[in-house]
């Protein structure tokens, strides 16, 4: 396969423009490529194409920090929201040329099967965004917290692979917001959806300004915290057999579709890192194999956030009780029944027992032989044990 320099020469190009990848290893290779192209006499430019707002634009609003990025989400969101967002127009004309190329790889080359949702194109991504903004987005504030309710936009893969740009999505949102006849709840929903793009940009600017080893926690003090490299229950977690239905439903949705509801991702990651005490990098590696999107910087930022080793480190880690979260996020058990076949007909009392799961099962003869497992651990005991270890670590 020809090199980038060889391709540029074959095409007779004078300039090469490359979209920045925020993964440190890939970014280092891109900078090496930029130097090689410039040494060969070509103009080479790296551009911030992935975020809706470039990292330098938000950093420029800081009065202190020397133009560095934000490590806390709240001030970043304020800076992001203050940026002017006038529609941008650009016309690009491509030269007609024919270049030699190998055939594009197929999913089967990587050991993957093709799902019905795998068809990807710019037209499909734009149609998805327009359809979502035309109506379903109005339920977004609830949908982001309710895995069993209305759908979220499901744009992560399209944004990851560039079939649509985050700027394009934001411009579509702003276009809807300019409608003078929008109701207050419609404006609220659209702004909440725009903030999801801002949170995505937050992790990209973290990777840009605090570049380093993607395996090293952003928080210096947490680089020595003794997370476990494995656990006897790791396989149960990865296969959705922990006995905590919300966690298991999320992991089964991931394996079946390559996607998991955003809020359930946070709860599932919390279970791995705090209930099992397993290193966040183990979870990141497993999800990298299963998720349909592919963005190392976002994966690292989100996993470090969930594990309490990255940005916005609170005094104590945010440990989510999976049973309480299930009651709050999926009170009708719609999502849990959908992804756990063994519980498709289980009554609500099974998911939210007044007493322990075991006593609830004994009171329901229909489910005494159910092959869905009992909880593999006691969350309260595991959470307290982790917090003790954490307190001892930070006070040492």
Secondary structure in CASP SS format (residue, H / E / C, confidence):
PFRMAT SS
TARGET T0000
AUTHOR 0000-0000-0000
METHOD secondary structure of the structure
MODEL  1
X C 1.00
X C 1.00
X C 1.00
X H 1.00
X H 1.00
X H 1.00
X H 1.00
X H 1.00
X H 1.00
X H 1.00
X H 1.00
X C 1.00
X C 1.00
X C 1.00
X E 1.00
X E 1.00
X E 1.00
X E 1.00
X E 1.00
X C 1.00
X C 1.00
X C 1.00
X C 1.00
X H 1.00
X H 1.00
X H 1.00
X H 1.00
X H 1.00
X H 1.00
X H 1.00
X H 1.00
X H 1.00
X H 1.00
X H 1.00
X H 1.00
X H 1.00
X H 1.00
X H 1.00
X H 1.00
X C 1.00
X C 1.00
X C 1.00
X E 1.00
X E 1.00
X E 1.00
X E 1.00
X E 1.00
X C 1.00
X C 1.00
X C 1.00
X C 1.00
X C 1.00
X C 1.00
X C 1.00
X H 1.00
X H 1.00
X H 1.00
X H 1.00
X H 1.00
X C 1.00
X C 1.00
X C 1.00
X C 1.00
X C 1.00
X C 1.00
X C 1.00
X C 1.00
X C 1.00
X C 1.00
X C 1.00
X C 1.00
X C 1.00
X H 1.00
X H 1.00
X H 1.00
X H 1.00
X H 1.00
X H 1.00
X H 1.00
X H 1.00
X H 1.00
X C 1.00
X C 1.00
X C 1.00
X C 1.00
X C 1.00
X C 1.00
X C 1.00
X C 1.00
X C 1.00
X C 1.00
X C 1.00
X C 1.00
X C 1.00
X C 1.00
X C 1.00
X C 1.00
X C 1.00
X C 1.00
X C 1.00
X C 1.00
X C 1.00
X C 1.00
X C 1.00
X C 1.00
X C 1.00
X H 1.00
X H 1.00
X H 1.00
X H 1.00
X C 1.00
X C 1.00
X C 1.00
X C 1.00
X C 1.00
X H 1.00
X H 1.00
X H 1.00
X C 1.00
X C 1.00
X C 1.00
X H 1.00
X H 1.00
X H 1.00
X H 1.00
X H 1.00
X H 1.00
X H 1.00
X H 1.00
X H 1.00
X H 1.00
X H 1.00
X H 1.00
X C 1.00
X C 1.00
X H 1.00
X H 1.00
X H 1.00
X H 1.00
X H 1.00
X H 1.00
X H 1.00
X H 1.00
X C 1.00
X C 1.00
X C 1.00
X C 1.00
X C 1.00
X C 1.00
X C 1.00
X C 1.00
X C 1.00
X C 1.00
X C 1.00
X C 1.00
X H 1.00
X H 1.00
X H 1.00
X H 1.00
X H 1.00
X H 1.00
X C 1.00
X C 1.00
X C 1.00
X C 1.00
X H 1.00
X H 1.00
X H 1.00
X H 1.00
X H 1.00
X H 1.00
X H 1.00
X H 1.00
X H 1.00
X H 1.00
X H 1.00
X H 1.00
X C 1.00
X C 1.00
X C 1.00
X C 1.00
X C 1.00
X C 1.00
X H 1.00
X H 1.00
X H 1.00
X H 1.00
X H 1.00
X H 1.00
X H 1.00
X H 1.00
X H 1.00
X H 1.00
X H 1.00
X H 1.00
X H 1.00
X H 1.00
X H 1.00
X H 1.00
X H 1.00
X H 1.00
X H 1.00
X H 1.00
X H 1.00
X H 1.00
X H 1.00
X H 1.00
X H 1.00
X H 1.00
X C 1.00
X C 1.00
X C 1.00
X C 1.00
X C 1.00
X C 1.00
X C 1.00
X C 1.00
X C 1.00
X C 1.00
X H 1.00
X H 1.00
X H 1.00
X H 1.00
X H 1.00
X C 1.00
X C 1.00
X C 1.00
X E 1.00
X C 1.00
X C 1.00
X C 1.00
X C 1.00
X C 1.00
X H 1.00
X H 1.00
X H 1.00
X H 1.00
X H 1.00
X H 1.00
X C 1.00
X C 1.00
X C 1.00
X C 1.00
X C 1.00
X H 1.00
X H 1.00
X H 1.00
X H 1.00
X H 1.00
X H 1.00
X H 1.00
X H 1.00
X H 1.00
X H 1.00
X H 1.00
X H 1.00
X H 1.00
X C 1.00
X C 1.00
X C 1.00
X C 1.00
X H 1.00
X H 1.00
X H 1.00
X H 1.00
X H 1.00
X H 1.00
X H 1.00
X H 1.00
X H 1.00
X H 1.00
X H 1.00
X H 1.00
X H 1.00
X H 1.00
X C 1.00
X C 1.00
X E 1.00
X C 1.00
X H 1.00
X H 1.00
X H 1.00
X H 1.00
X H 1.00
X H 1.00
X H 1.00
X H 1.00
X H 1.00
X H 1.00
X H 1.00
X C 1.00
X C 1.00
X C 1.00
X C 1.00
X C 1.00
X H 1.00
X H 1.00
X H 1.00
X H 1.00
X H 1.00
X H 1.00
X H 1.00
X H 1.00
X H 1.00
X H 1.00
X H 1.00
X H 1.00
X C 1.00
X C 1.00
X C 1.00
X C 1.00
X C 1.00
X C 1.00
X C 1.00
X C 1.00
X C 1.00
X C 1.00
X C 1.00
X C 1.00
X C 1.00
X C 1.00
X H 1.00
X H 1.00
X H 1.00
X H 1.00
X H 1.00
X H 1.00
X H 1.00
X H 1.00
X C 1.00
X C 1.00
X C 1.00
X C 1.00
X H 1.00
X H 1.00
X H 1.00
X H 1.00
X H 1.00
X H 1.00
X C 1.00
X H 1.00
X H 1.00
X H 1.00
X C 1.00
X C 1.00
X C 1.00
X C 1.00
X H 1.00
X H 1.00
X H 1.00
X H 1.00
X C 1.00
X C 1.00
X C 1.00
X C 1.00
X C 1.00
X H 1.00
X H 1.00
X H 1.00
X H 1.00
X H 1.00
X H 1.00
X C 1.00
X C 1.00
X H 1.00
X H 1.00
X H 1.00
X C 1.00
X C 1.00
X C 1.00
X C 1.00
X C 1.00
X C 1.00
X C 1.00
X C 1.00
X C 1.00
X C 1.00
X C 1.00
X H 1.00
X H 1.00
X H 1.00
X H 1.00
X H 1.00
X H 1.00
X H 1.00
X H 1.00
X H 1.00
X H 1.00
X H 1.00
X H 1.00
X H 1.00
X H 1.00
X H 1.00
X H 1.00
X H 1.00
X C 1.00
END
